[in-house]
Amino acid sequence: MKKNNKKFETNAVRSGTERSQFGEHSEGLFLTSSFVFKNAQEAARRFSGDDPGYVYSRFTNPSVNMFEERLAALEGAEQCIATSSGMSAILATFMALCKPGDHVIVSKSIFGTSVQLFNNFLSKWGLDISFVNLSDLASWKNSIKKNTKLFFVETPSNPLTEIVDISKLAELAKFAKAKLIVDNCFCTPALQLPLKLGADIIIHSATKYLDGQGRCLGGAVLGKRNVMSEIFTFLRNTGVSLSPFNAWIFLKGLETLKIRMEQQSSNALALALYLEKNKNISKVYYPGLKSHSQYSIAKKQQSLGGAVLSFSLKGGKKEAWSLINKTRMLSITANLGDTKSTITHPATTTHSRLTQAERDESGISDSLIRIAVGLENVNDIITDLKL
């Protein structure tokens, strides 16, 4: 990636734009499976990689490339590889960078489906996996082996918004001669820049805030070009590719990313402060609250608290379901990152495929409710909760 001195807001609407011969102002949507060559010689150069032009949309497409270039500019990465979903981004990263017998250290506080990927598939393939407490650096250090290849974290985590000091964990990864992977889905580059804090690789579910309106599935992996080349090879040969249409949607989402994240974070903080004072709630989990156990770390590495919060209702599943069912405006769905606020019961949705022991270990109780705060007026959100 060329040196880029433009500010975030400018990159969000300008970076990566590639105009066709028609000179369109808005980015073009290239719905084509393949590309035509001028002659056999050009075709051979394209397939060998000597000519950087487009070949086949499984691994080269102008709309996808524009999204990759723009997101790389926002994260400060040398290269971005776009994938079909956030889960395929994780899969591509670990399959490309690891081999059977390698060891990886993974935070216990990750998305339920990610736990399933590690336990049911990557472990069966031969990956040695150690799960540790996200914020406990001693646990990370004590889990290091001679063959440790990667560290993987979500920070803030889903759904308890736990935080790890990225800079300190990055130092530990370098000590282990391992690469640190940070899932930056909750914050996005609008609020947090893990590469600047020492991380080696960033993973996104573009489905969430990068889109911002709950429209399309997609993922992304970002980092240095030499590392991304291995992930690109995996994508080219397996087809975990982002569709051009979804890439075009994400391009439009990036244009308003900072504006949305700032307003949704403001709404989330106001809601968290209200919930913290409510007598029916035993605990609120939100990095922007001074009561959050990693508040000082969050203040250091995030510009704002983000738009996701969770809280434990006094009672259990019956009381949690009752509160959720009484809402009329909030969308009862497990997705997040939308302009519309969503509410879900993690124990029976996003983390339902974990065993009870795994949920207990991760702090996912039956009384826990997660809200991804949208752009509605925060007073209307509060009123809808009927607490």
C-alpha positions in Angstrom: 0.0 0.0 0.0 1.3 3.5 -0.9 2.0 5.9 1.9 -1.3 7.6 2.8 -1.3 10.8 4.7 -5.1 11.5 4.4 -7.4 11.6 7.4 -9.8 8.8 8.3 -12.9 10.6 7.0 -11.2 11.3 3.6 -10.0 7.7 3.2 -13.5 6.4 4.1 -15.0 8.1 1.0 -12.1 8.3 -1.4 -9.5 5.5 -0.9 -9.5 2.6 -3.3 -11.7 4.2 -5.9 -11.0 2.7 -9.3 -12.9 4.2 -12.3 -13.6 2.5 -15.5 -13.4 4.1 -19.0 -16.8 5.6 -18.3 -15.5 7.9 -15.6 -18.3 7.0 -13.1 -18.2 9.1 -9.8 -19.8 6.4 -7.6 -17.8 3.2 -7.5 -18.8 0.7 -10.2 -20.4 -2.7 -9.5 -18.6 -5.4 -11.6 -20.9 -8.4 -11.7 -18.9 -10.6 -13.9 -17.3 -14.1 -13.4 -14.4 -13.6 -15.7 -12.4 -11.0 -17.6 -11.5 -10.9 -21.3 -7.8 -10.7 -22.4 -6.5 -8.8 -25.5 -4.5 -11.9 -26.5 -3.1 -15.2 -25.4 0.1 -13.5 -24.2 -1.8 -11.2 -21.9 -3.9 -14.1 -20.5 -0.7 -16.0 -19.7 0.8 -13.0 -17.9 -2.4 -12.5 -15.9 -2.5 -16.1 -14.8 1.2 -16.1 -13.8 0.8 -12.9 -11.9 3.3 -10.9 -14.0 0.4 -8.7 -15.1 -1.6 -7.3 -12.1 -4.9 -7.2 -14.0 -8.1 -9.1 -13.3 -8.5 -12.8 -14.1 -11.5 -14.4 -12.4 -13.8 -13.1 -9.7 -13.1 -15.9 -7.3 -9.9 -14.1 -6.5 -9.7 -10.8 -8.6 -12.5 -8.4 -9.1 -12.6 -4.5 -9.2 -15.4 -4.0 -6.8 -13.8 -6.4 -4.2 -10.4 -4.8 -4.8 -11.8 -1.3 -4.1 -13.3 -2.5 -0.8 -10.0 -4.2 0.2 -8.0 -1.0 -0.6 -10.3 1.2 1.3 -10.4 -0.9 4.4 -6.7 -1.3 4.3 -6.3 2.4 4.3 -8.6 2.8 7.3 -6.8 0.1 9.3 -3.3 1.2 8.2 -2.6 -2.2 6.8 -0.4 -3.1 3.8 -3.0 -5.4 2.3 -6.6 -6.6 2.9 -8.0 -9.9 1.7 -11.8 -9.9 1.6 -13.8 -13.1 2.3 -17.3 -14.4 2.1 -18.0 -14.0 5.9 -16.3 -13.3 9.2 -16.1 -17.0 9.9 -14.4 -17.7 6.6 -11.9 -15.0 7.4 -10.9 -16.8 10.6 -10.9 -20.2 8.8 -8.7 -18.8 5.9 -6.2 -17.2 8.4 -5.7 -20.3 10.5 -5.6 -22.8 7.5 -3.2 -20.6 5.6 -0.8 -19.8 8.4 -0.8 -23.1 10.4 -0.1 -26.7 9.7 -1.2 -29.8 11.7 0.8 -30.0 14.9 1.1 -26.2 15.3 -0.1 -24.7 18.6 -2.3 -21.6 18.9 -3.5 -19.7 22.0 -7.1 -18.5 21.8 -9.1 -16.3 24.2 -12.1 -18.1 25.9 -14.1 -14.9 25.3 -14.9 -15.3 21.6 -18.0 -15.8 19.6 -19.7 -19.1 20.1 -19.3 -20.2 16.5 -15.6 -19.4 16.6 -15.3 -21.8 19.6 -17.1 -24.5 17.5 -14.7 -23.9 14.6 -11.7 -24.4 16.8 -13.0 -27.4 18.8 -14.9 -29.3 16.1 -12.9 -28.7 13.0 -9.4 -27.1 13.4 -8.6 -29.4 16.3 -9.7 -32.4 14.2 -7.4 -31.2 11.4 -4.5 -31.3 13.8 -4.2 -27.9 15.4 -3.2 -27.8 19.1 -5.4 -25.2 20.8 -5.1 -23.7 24.3 -8.0 -21.5 25.6 -7.1 -18.8 28.1 -8.7 -16.0 30.0 -8.7 -12.9 27.7 -7.4 -10.3 30.1 -5.0 -12.5 32.1 -1.6 -12.0 30.5 0.0 -14.5 32.9 -2.3 -17.2 31.4 -1.2 -16.3 27.9 2.5 -16.5 29.0 2.1 -19.8 30.8 0.4 -21.4 27.8 3.2 -20.6 25.3 4.9 -23.7 23.8 7.8 -24.1 21.5 5.5 -24.6 18.5 3.1 -21.7 19.3 2.2 -20.0 16.1 -0.7 -17.6 16.7 -2.5 -15.7 19.4 -6.2 -14.9 18.7 -8.5 -12.5 20.6 -11.6 -10.5 20.3 -11.3 -7.2 22.2 -13.9 -6.1 23.2 -15.2 -9.6 23.5 -18.7 -10.8 22.5 -20.9 -10.4 24.6 -19.2 -9.4 27.9 -17.1 -6.6 26.3 -13.9 -7.8 28.1 -10.7 -6.0 27.1 -7.1 -7.1 26.8 -4.2 -4.7 26.6 -3.2 -5.2 22.9 0.2 -3.6 23.3 1.2 -5.9 26.1 -0.2 -9.0 24.5 1.7 -8.0 21.3 4.9 -7.9 23.2 4.2 -11.4 24.6 3.4 -12.7 21.1 6.7 -11.4 19.9 8.5 -13.1 22.8 6.8 -16.3 21.7 7.8 -15.7 18.1 4.0 -15.9 17.3 1.7 -13.5 15.5 -1.1 -11.7 17.3 -4.5 -11.7 15.6 -7.1 -9.2 16.8 -10.8 -9.5 15.8 -11.7 -5.8 15.5 -15.3 -6.3 14.7 -16.8 -4.5 17.8 -14.7 -1.3 17.4 -13.7 -1.1 13.7 -10.9 1.2 12.7 -13.2 4.1 13.6 -12.5 3.4 17.3 -9.5 1.2 17.5 -6.3 0.5 15.4 -4.8 -2.8 16.6 -1.9 -2.7 14.1 -0.7 0.5 15.6 -0.8 -1.1 19.0 1.4 -4.0 17.9 -1.0 -6.6 16.5 0.1 -8.5 13.3 -3.2 -9.4 11.8 -6.8 -7.9 12.0 -9.9 -9.9 11.3 -13.4 -8.4 10.6 -16.9 -9.7 10.1 -17.8 -7.0 7.6 -21.3 -8.1 8.1 -21.4 -6.0 11.2 -20.4 -2.4 11.5 -18.5 -2.1 8.2 -21.8 -2.6 6.4 -23.8 -1.0 9.2 -27.3 -1.7 7.9 -27.6 -5.5 8.2 -27.6 -6.1 4.5 -24.8 -8.5 3.4 -22.4 -11.1 4.6 -18.6 -10.6 4.3 -15.3 -10.8 6.1 -11.8 -9.4 5.8 -8.2 -10.2 6.9 -5.6 -7.4 7.1 -1.9 -7.2 7.7 1.5 -7.1 6.0 1.7 -8.1 2.4 4.0 -11.1 2.9 1.5 -12.6 5.4 -1.5 -11.8 3.3 0.0 -13.5 0.3 -0.4 -16.9 2.0 -4.1 -16.1 2.9 -4.7 -15.0 -0.7 -3.3 -18.3 -2.0 -5.8 -20.1 0.3 -8.7 -18.0 -0.9 -7.7 -18.4 -4.6 -7.7 -22.2 -4.2 -10.7 -22.7 -1.9 -13.2 -20.0 -3.1 -14.1 -18.4 0.3 -14.5 -15.2 -1.8 -16.5 -12.1 -1.2 -19.1 -11.4 -3.9 -18.7 -8.2 -5.9 -22.2 -7.1 -4.9 -21.5 -7.4 -1.2 -18.2 -5.6 -1.7 -20.0 -2.7 -3.3 -22.4 -2.5 -0.4 -19.5 -2.5 2.1 -17.9 0.3 0.2 -21.0 2.4 0.8 -21.0 1.4 4.4 -17.4 2.5 5.0 -18.3 6.0 3.9 -20.5 6.6 7.0 -18.6 4.3 9.4 -17.1 6.9 11.7 -20.3 8.9 11.9 -22.3 5.8 12.8 -19.8 4.5 15.3 -19.6 7.8 17.2 -23.3 8.2 17.4 -24.0 4.6 18.3 -21.3 4.7 21.0 -22.8 7.8 22.4 -26.2 6.1 22.6 -24.7 3.0 24.1 -23.0 5.0 26.9 -26.2 6.8 27.7 -28.1 3.4 27.8 -25.4 1.8 29.9 -25.5 4.6 32.5 -29.3 4.3 32.7 -29.1 0.5 33.1 -26.4 0.7 35.8 -28.9 2.6 38.0 -31.8 0.2 37.5 -32.7 -1.9 40.5 -33.7 -4.9 38.3 -30.2 -5.2 36.9 -27.3 -6.8 38.8 -24.4 -5.8 36.5 -23.8 -3.9 33.2 -20.9 -4.8 30.9 -19.7 -1.8 28.8 -16.2 -0.5 28.3 -17.2 3.1 28.5 -18.4 2.7 32.2 -15.9 3.5 35.0 -17.2 0.4 36.7 -15.9 -1.8 33.9 -13.0 -3.9 35.1 -10.8 -2.9 32.1 -12.0 0.7 31.8 -8.5 2.2 32.0 -7.2 -0.1 29.2 -10.3 0.6 27.1 -9.7 4.4 27.5 -6.1 3.9 26.3 -6.7 1.9 23.2 -10.3 2.8 22.1 -11.4 6.3 21.3 -15.0 5.4 22.4 -16.7 2.5 24.2 -18.4 1.0 21.1 -22.1 0.2 20.5 -22.5 -3.2 22.2 -23.4 -3.7 25.9 -24.6 -6.6 28.0 -26.3 -6.7 31.3 -27.3 -9.4 33.9 -31.0 -9.2 34.9 -31.9 -10.2 38.4 -33.4 -13.7 37.9 -32.7 -16.2 35.2 -33.8 -17.2 31.7 -37.5 -16.8 32.4 -37.0 -13.1 33.4 -34.6 -12.5 30.6 -36.9 -13.9 27.9 -39.8 -12.0 29.5 -38.0 -8.7 29.1 -36.9 -9.4 25.5 -40.5 -10.5 24.6 -42.0 -7.3 26.0 -40.0 -5.1 23.6 -41.8 -3.7 20.6 -39.2 -1.6 18.8 -35.9 -3.4 19.4 -35.2 -6.2 16.9 -35.0 -9.6 18.5 -32.1 -10.9 16.4 -28.6 -12.2 17.1 -26.9 -9.9 14.5 -25.2 -6.7 15.5 -23.7 -3.6 13.9 -27.0 -2.5 12.4 -28.4 1.1 12.5 -31.4 -0.6 14.2 -30.9 -1.7 17.8 -30.9 -5.4 18.4 -31.5 -7.5 21.5 -30.7 -11.2 22.1 -30.2 -13.8 24.8 -26.7 -15.1 24.2 -27.1 -18.3 26.2 -29.8 -19.6 23.9 -28.7 -17.9 20.6 -25.1 -16.9 19.8 -23.5 -19.3 22.4 -26.2 -21.9 22.5 -24.0 -24.6 20.9 -21.5 -24.4 23.7 -21.8 -26.9 26.5 -23.1 -25.6 29.9 -19.6 -25.9 31.2 -18.2 -23.8 28.4 -20.9 -21.1 28.9 -20.1 -21.1 32.6 -16.4 -20.8 31.9 -17.1 -17.8 29.5 -19.5 -16.1 31.9 -22.5 -16.5 29.7 -25.3 -16.9 32.3 -29.0 -17.4 31.7 -29.7 -13.9 33.0 -27.4 -12.2 30.4 -28.9 -10.0 27.7 -27.0 -8.3 24.9 -28.0 -5.1 23.2 -26.3 -3.8 20.1 -27.3 -0.1 20.2 -28.4 1.5 17.0 -29.2 5.0 15.8 -32.7 5.4 17.3 -33.2 8.1 19.9 -31.8 6.6 23.1 -34.8 7.6 25.1 -37.0 5.6 22.8 -34.7 2.6 23.4 -35.0 3.0 27.1 -38.8 3.3 26.9 -39.0 0.1 24.8 -37.1 -1.9 27.4 -39.8 -1.3 30.0 -37.5 -1.7 33.0 
